[in-house]
């Protein structure tokens, strides 16, 4: 019983403590408050070994969407290269 009265008292105090100007200001749109960034737009950096060096690396940064596209293109090019060499007739 006493805890209920304390909670009610706190609720009343919080209501009275809000400034009058807060009631006059328009509410912010929910889209701007709860907007979450697209995970595919997150930047990802990769390190590649430079040709001719065992220790020197080159850092390349792209978004996840760009890396997915680059990986897909590279995979398709590699597959095409292997398939083209397999289907050619042997000999002259």
Secondary structure by P-SEA (a helix, b strand, c coil): caaaaaaaaaaaaaaaaccccccccccccccccccccccccbbbbbbbbccccccbbbbbbbcaaaaaaaaaaaaaaaaaaaaaaaaccccc
